[in-house]
Amino acid sequence: MSGYLDMELLRFTTAGSVDDGKSTLIGRLLYDSKSIFEDQMEAVKAASERLGNEEVNLALLTDGLRAEREQGITIDVAYRYFATPKRKFIISDTPGHIEYTRNMVTGASTADAAIILVDARNGIIEQTKRHSYVASLLRLDYVVLAVNKMDLVDFSEEVFNKIKTEYTAIAEKLNLKNVIYIPISARDGDNVVNASDKTPWYEGQPLLSLLESLPVKESLEKLKARFPVQYVIRPQSDEFHDYRAYAGRLASGRVKVGDKVTILPSYTESTIKAIDEADKSLEEAYAPQSVAIRLNDNVDVSRGDMIVKSDELPRVDAHISLLVCWLNHRPLSIGAKYIIRHTTDEVFGFIKDVYYKVNINELENVIGDKVVKMNDIAHIKIKTSKPLKHDLYAENRITGSLVIIDEATFETVGAGMIVDSLEEQTYVI
Amino acid sequence: MSDRLTHLKELESESIYVIREVAAQFEKPALLFSGGKDSIVMAHLAYKAFYPATIPFPFVHIDTGHNFEETITYRDDLVKKTGVKLIVGSVQESIDAGRAVEETGYNASRNKLQTVTLLDTLEKYKFDAALGGARRDEEKARAKERFFSHRDEFGQWDPKNQRPELWNIFNGKKQLGEHFRIFPLSNWTELDVWQYILQENIELPSLYYTHEREVFERDGVWLAYYPFMQLKPTEEIVRKRIRCRTIGDITCTGVTISEAHSLEDIIDEIASSRVTERGGRSDDKRSEAAMEDRKKAGYF
């Protein structure tokens, strides 16, 4: 029982092209970890029969919308959950079609790791590169390259090694640090939950054991403390007449009572008087905890401000360089005004220029083409109406990310990762 | 224990973040309170999010008129304890006003009619955000939901045209007349909810624990018997020891034959269960896309 209460959480995303067997793999993980219930299985069996599938099509477990089941494709990011006695897992399952880069970026933005599927018969294809680029762009800590359909190549070590060698070069180019290679057959379950006896040459863990043991979130607490103020708690009661606390979720690092802090953008200094978690007072809090911080001085703090340790100041600037993934069918408009949402802050921003676009199939930069359409990735420069208190995305995924909102439609049209300006930046493929 | 948060702590922290985001981004939010365990957990999280201040938005209960009386008692006690304002939208009133038409026949249920009353209530009080306890693991259409789910001026959900949701940045901007449904428990599973109730020692309506009740079996699902329900000739009322795994409108809430007296018993029972909690919900069994269709029309 108690083992259930203190499990860790791992969030991962899955990417693969249309027939790589991604949904089958997820179905397999859910099924073999006993996370699929009888009524779900019956519904899938019935649907498989109706669609004329000979075997139970596990993909139908994850394709939730009517149009998806009819067309046999995945339209949107779907979230799936399963748990083992060691961990709870959240899968963001993203479709693999060319036009859905934006969904992959969305799914990867909250993930700690990515599983990228390749079909053993086809090896590395254009889409594999695209998926890998997204994993690199979003700075996922781990990439698992799952070489699927090994049953169709007689579980050949040679085939596996060839793919591995080819991918190693891509991983190097993309600066992917932790890549793990696994030969699997999602359909039959080889090396998914249990080690396969058909791959005696493979010495690594099966996929599930690997997912249970990947180190997570260690790095988040080691980063500099960033506390974006979300909401000011001021009870209107007599009992708590003078209570004033700044509520928020620690984006990174840790803070403790007594820490000397600076409030940005005003640069006011104070010290932490108390850290409250509802009716409990804590000595210390760490990311990603939601708490309420009280300060020793009566200073002016409101939503959108950021509390940081005085010796760990972030960058504060209104000129921001971004790698942006465009999410909307209306192309990016240079010179136009957009709403920028960054942590709990909201400002206006002008798009100043497009430096280059990324051809993520060829992994090349394209200079001169400034038309940024849906699913394009580009390096752009913006100027905001107020300075943003930020870090580079490479240093901090929360304070280094922002979204761009269309001023007229209010749709989320761009996902931005803050990078050094072109002159200084090192992250160029 | 290492520095890392447990999964329950991380889920709690995420949900509190979402609830505070709603209070900060919207002018007039409300929490949809059904009296079920998920909305009870929501109320608990809202309490923690704003303590020591009172929860800065009212609770809205869409009353089908076919509620277990234990639910209503629990609701009224909770409202008294937390000091929040309660607004009740009545399905009966919607029917009386001709806005909704009562279903007839053996499977008549007011579950679907709630949509009319819900949208009318949101409109009447000009709520611009409605917090609900729905979880993505409940149902396959819900697996595609956002935390901040946009609804057009007709209250409709367009699953193919949802706003991308990246990192922990939520975009609650909307045009006049549109609103948002907010699902802070999106990433929780049924088991997470029960473990959290145990961890936080949250009081629940007695319906969730084993008790004896008049029930009858229909299509393999046990339903609690109330006099307004129409039995088929082959159906027979019997007394059994049961508990509710979910609580909704009486007409469509399947009950579980169970001897579970405590939260520990319930967690063991769920951990070894082979049927989902919505497996007993006849509202989902109407068709393969029943939930998707109801959600598109403005259901929870």
Interface residues (C-beta under 8 A of the other chain):
Chain A: M1 Y4 L5 D6 M7 E8 L9 F37 E38 D39 Q40 A43 A47 L61 T62 D63 G64 L65 R66 A67 R69 I75 D76 V77 A78 Y79 R80 Y81 A83 R87 K88 I90 R102 N103 V105 T106 S109 T110 V216 K217 E218 E221 Q230 Y231 I233 R234 P235 Q236 S237 E239 F240 Y243 A247 G248 R249 R254 D276 E277 A278 D279 Y286 P288 Q289 S290 R303 L327 I339 R341 H342 T343 T344 R397 I398 S401 L402 V403 I405 F410 E411 T412 A415
Chain B: M1 D3 R4 L5 T6 H7 L8 K9 E10 L11 E12 S13 E14 I16 Y17 R20 E21 A23 A24 Y47 K48 A49 F50 Y51 P52 A53 T54 R136 D137 E139 K140 A141 R142 A143 K144 P159 K160 Q162 R163 P164 E165 L166 W167 N168 I169 N171 K173 K174 Q175 S186 N187 T189 L191 D192 Q195 L198 Q199 E264 I267 D268 A271 S273 R274 V275 T276 R278 G279 E288 A289 E292
